[in-house]
Amino acid sequence: MSDTVTDTEEEAEEETLEPQTQTGMLAPVGNLESYIRTVNQVPMLEEDDELALARRLRDYGDLEAARKLVLSHLRLVVSIARGYAGYGLPISDLIQEGNIGLMKAVKHFDPEVGGRLAAFAVHWIKSEIHDYVIRNWRMVKVATTKAQRKLFFKLRKNKTHLGWFTESERQHVADDLGVSSADVAEMESRLSGQDIGFEGDPEDGEPGTALLAPAAYLEDENSNFARAFENRDYRSFELQRLREALDSLDERSKLVVERRWLTEHKATLQELADELKVSVERVRQIENAAMKKVKEQMLTPKEDTPATLPKPLPYGSYGNNDPDTYD
């Protein structure tokens, strides 16, 4: 009787493992350790089987072949992802990103080129993990260019002590990685920094933290009322000079400038030519001469006006675009 029970339990165990290893499907698992144990139970493919599955995927788009190729290499993803555990990111997320890279590698794998899928997939797996680490290691991306990405991952490995690099160590690392010493210093500074809130957190329990927040020492340019008044006066001065310059033009030149530049629906040269009963070229000549005269008068200082005025910052730089609100 006991022998029969034992045989039944062994058959049930084989049926439980069969969906994982033979049909190309993974049974649901409850946590990361269970997932890792499960993928380690999936056997690696022999080279002939791997090539046959890769040809089926390439020639016929066989998704079952792609599934078997992916499942047989999941343990490779776990092994690579563990090497990035020191960046403070969840290992489960690193594995997920690596699995995406593995699926991309399976899609692009050419069995006729030579080499095993595992060697080909390493680049794709690391690439996806690298992108994930850079996107999530800090709120502000620390590496954007190819050289910075290379420095980000290589610099940690070249650190032999906890302190900052000396000048000779920095130059040695720069020579090894093919970048400048300034790039190494900048990336070292980025790696040693940390995210900080703009206004600080008064409830973090550390005295003086709010004084170190950027809000404590950055200038609030929206409250610079002196500069705002200066901008308003300068705009008023420019508008007055423009009115005076336009008033100095003859009626026809003034009409052309206003219709071409100062109305909501600007007239074309042909429309003005028909209205003034002249040629299009003549309207263009009138416009050019009038604009030149207006520019000369606006740039020429008046006798009762200082030759130079302080140039204000661009209009609207301080968040209030209505000068009348300052009255």
C-alpha positions in Angstrom: 0.0 0.0 0.0 2.8 2.4 0.9 4.6 1.7 -2.3 1.5 2.6 -4.3 1.2 5.9 -2.4 4.9 6.7 -3.1 4.5 6.0 -6.8 1.5 8.3 -6.9 3.3 11.1 -5.2 6.3 10.8 -7.6 3.9 10.9 -10.6 2.2 14.0 -9.2 5.5 15.7 -8.7 6.6 14.9 -12.3 3.3 16.3 -13.6 3.9 19.4 -11.6 7.3 20.0 -13.1 6.4 19.0 -16.6 4.6 22.3 -17.5 7.8 24.1 -16.5 10.4 22.1 -18.3 8.8 20.3 -21.2 5.9 22.3 -22.6 7.8 25.7 -22.3 5.5 27.3 -19.7 6.4 28.6 -16.3 4.0 27.9 -13.5 3.1 31.0 -11.3 5.4 31.6 -8.4 4.9 33.5 -5.2 8.2 35.4 -4.7 11.6 36.1 -6.2 13.3 33.1 -4.7 10.7 30.8 -6.1 11.1 32.3 -9.5 14.9 31.9 -9.4 14.5 28.2 -8.3 12.0 27.7 -11.1 14.1 29.1 -13.9 17.2 27.2 -12.7 15.2 24.0 -13.2 14.7 24.7 -16.9 17.5 22.9 -18.7 19.8 24.6 -21.1 19.4 23.7 -24.8 21.9 21.7 -26.7 23.5 23.5 -29.6 21.7 21.5 -32.3 18.3 22.1 -30.5 19.0 25.8 -30.2 19.8 26.2 -33.9 16.8 24.2 -34.9 14.5 26.4 -32.7 16.1 29.6 -34.0 15.6 28.5 -37.6 11.9 27.7 -36.9 11.5 31.2 -35.4 13.3 32.9 -38.3 11.7 31.0 -41.2 8.2 30.4 -39.9 7.7 32.9 -37.0 7.2 30.0 -34.6 6.3 31.5 -31.2 6.6 28.2 -29.4 10.2 28.0 -30.6 10.8 31.6 -29.4 9.3 30.7 -26.0 11.6 27.7 -25.5 14.6 29.8 -26.4 13.7 32.5 -23.9 12.8 30.1 -21.1 16.1 28.2 -21.5 18.1 31.4 -21.0 16.2 33.0 -18.1 18.9 31.8 -15.7 21.4 33.9 -17.7 19.3 37.0 -17.0 19.2 36.3 -13.3 23.0 35.8 -13.2 23.6 39.1 -15.0 21.0 41.1 -13.0 22.7 40.0 -9.7 25.8 41.9 -10.8 23.8 45.2 -10.7 22.4 44.7 -7.2 24.8 47.3 -5.8 22.9 50.2 -7.4 20.2 50.0 -4.8 17.4 49.0 -7.2 15.1 46.0 -6.7 16.6 42.8 -8.2 13.2 41.8 -9.4 13.0 44.9 -11.6 16.5 44.3 -12.9 15.5 40.8 -13.9 12.4 42.0 -15.6 14.4 44.5 -17.7 16.9 41.9 -18.5 14.1 39.6 -19.7 13.1 42.3 -22.1 16.6 42.4 -23.5 16.6 38.6 -23.8 13.4 38.6 -25.8 14.9 41.2 -28.1 18.1 39.1 -28.5 16.0 36.1 -29.4 14.2 38.1 -32.1 17.4 39.3 -33.7 19.4 36.1 -33.3 20.7 34.7 -36.6 21.6 31.0 -36.3 23.6 31.0 -39.5 26.1 33.6 -38.3 27.6 31.2 -35.7 27.9 31.4 -32.0 25.5 30.5 -29.2 22.5 32.5 -28.2 23.8 33.0 -24.7 26.9 34.9 -26.0 24.7 37.0 -28.3 22.1 37.8 -25.7 24.5 39.2 -23.1 24.8 42.5 -24.9 21.0 42.9 -25.2 20.4 42.0 -21.6 23.0 44.4 -20.2 21.8 47.2 -22.5 18.3 47.0 -21.1 19.5 46.8 -17.5 21.8 49.8 -18.1 19.0 51.9 -19.4 16.8 51.0 -16.4 19.6 51.8 -13.9 20.3 55.2 -15.5 16.6 56.1 -15.6 15.9 55.1 -12.0 19.1 55.5 -10.1 18.4 59.2 -9.5 15.4 61.5 -10.1 17.7 63.5 -12.4 19.4 61.5 -15.1 23.1 61.4 -14.4 24.3 60.1 -17.8 23.0 61.2 -21.2 25.9 60.8 -23.7 27.6 57.6 -24.6 30.8 58.6 -22.8 28.8 59.5 -19.6 27.0 56.1 -19.7 30.4 54.4 -20.0 31.8 56.4 -17.1 28.8 55.7 -14.9 29.3 52.0 -14.9 33.0 51.8 -15.1 33.9 54.4 -12.5 32.5 52.4 -9.6 34.6 49.4 -10.6 37.7 51.6 -10.8 37.3 52.9 -7.3 39.8 51.4 -4.9 38.9 53.4 -1.9 36.0 55.5 -0.5 37.6 58.9 -0.9 37.8 61.1 -4.0 40.3 60.3 -6.8 43.7 61.9 -6.7 44.8 63.8 -9.8 47.0 60.9 -10.9 44.2 58.3 -10.3 41.7 60.5 -12.2 44.1 60.7 -15.2 44.8 56.9 -15.1 41.0 56.2 -15.2 40.6 58.7 -18.0 43.3 57.0 -20.1 41.8 53.6 -19.5 38.3 54.6 -20.5 39.3 56.9 -23.3 37.8 60.1 -21.9 39.1 63.4 -20.5 40.1 63.9 -16.9 37.4 66.6 -16.6 34.8 64.1 -17.6 35.9 61.7 -14.9 35.8 64.5 -12.3 32.3 65.6 -13.4 30.9 62.0 -13.2 32.6 61.4 -9.8 30.9 64.5 -8.5 27.5 63.3 -9.9 28.0 59.9 -8.3 28.8 61.4 -4.9 25.8 63.7 -4.9 22.3 62.9 -3.9 18.7 64.1 -4.7 17.5 66.9 -2.5 14.1 68.6 -2.4 13.8 72.2 -3.6 12.3 73.4 -0.3 13.5 70.7 2.0 11.4 68.6 4.4 10.9 70.3 7.8 9.7 66.9 9.2 12.8 65.0 8.4 14.1 65.4 12.0 17.5 66.9 11.0 18.0 70.5 12.2 19.3 72.9 9.6 18.2 70.9 6.6 15.8 73.6 5.4 18.7 76.0 5.2 20.6 73.7 2.8 17.6 73.5 0.4 17.9 75.4 -2.8 14.9 77.5 -1.9 17.0 79.1 0.9 19.7 80.6 -1.3 18.3 80.9 -4.8 17.0 84.3 -5.8 13.3 84.7 -6.4 13.4 86.9 -9.5 9.6 87.2 -9.5 9.9 89.6 -6.5 12.4 92.0 -8.1 10.0 94.9 -8.4 12.7 97.4 -9.2 13.6 95.5 -12.3 9.9 95.1 -13.2 9.4 98.9 -13.0 12.5 99.4 -15.1 11.1 97.1 -17.7 7.8 98.9 -17.8 9.5 102.3 -18.1 11.8 101.0 -20.9 8.8 99.6 -22.8 7.0 102.9 -22.5 10.1 104.8 -23.8 10.4 102.5 -26.8 6.7 102.8 -27.6 6.9 106.6 -27.5 9.9 106.6 -29.8 8.1 104.3 -32.2 5.1 106.7 -32.3 7.3 109.7 -33.0 9.1 107.8 -35.7 5.8 106.8 -37.4 4.5 110.4 -37.1 7.5 111.6 -39.0 6.6 109.5 -42.1 4.5 110.8 -44.9 0.9 109.5 -45.1 1.6 106.8 -47.8 4.7 105.4 -46.1 2.9 105.4 -42.7 0.0 103.5 -44.3 2.3 100.9 -45.8 4.1 100.3 -42.5 0.9 100.1 -40.5 -0.9 97.8 -42.9 2.2 95.5 -43.3 3.4 95.3 -39.7 1.0 96.9 -37.1 -2.4 95.3 -37.9 -3.8 91.9 -37.0 -4.5 90.9 -40.6 -1.4 92.1 -42.5 -1.9 93.1 -46.0 0.1 91.7 -48.9 2.2 93.7 -51.3 -0.3 93.1 -54.1 -3.2 94.3 -52.0 -1.4 97.5 -51.1 -0.3 98.0 -54.8 -4.0 97.7 -55.9 -5.1 100.2 -53.2 -2.4 102.7 -53.9 -2.5 102.3 -57.7 1.2 101.5 -58.0 3.3 98.5 -58.8 4.2 95.8 -56.3 7.9 96.7 -56.6 7.1 100.3 -55.7 5.2 99.2 -52.6 8.3 97.2 -51.6 10.5 100.2 -52.1 8.2 102.4 -50.0 8.2 99.8 -47.2 12.0 99.4 -47.2 12.6 103.2 -47.1 10.1 103.7 -44.3 11.4 100.9 -42.2 15.0 102.3 -42.6 13.9 105.7 -41.5 12.0 104.4 -38.5 15.0 102.4 -37.4 17.3 105.3 -37.7 15.1 107.6 -35.6 14.6 105.0 -32.9 18.4 104.4 -32.6 19.3 108.0 -32.7 19.2 109.5 -29.1 17.1 112.6 -28.5 18.8 115.7 -27.2 16.9 115.5 -23.9 17.4 111.8 -23.5 20.6 110.0 -22.3 22.5 108.4 -25.1 22.3 105.0 -23.6 19.7 103.3 -21.4 20.2 100.1 -19.3 18.8 97.2 -21.3 16.2 95.4 -19.4 15.7 91.7 -19.2 13.2 90.1 -21.8 9.6 91.1 -21.3 7.8 88.6 -19.1 10.9 87.2 -17.4 9.5 87.7 -14.0 6.1 86.0 -14.4 4.0 89.2 -14.7 3.4 90.4 -18.3 1.0 93.2 -17.4 2.9 96.4 -16.4 -0.4 98.1 -15.3 -0.6 95.7 -12.4 2.4 97.5 -10.8 0.6 100.8 -10.6 
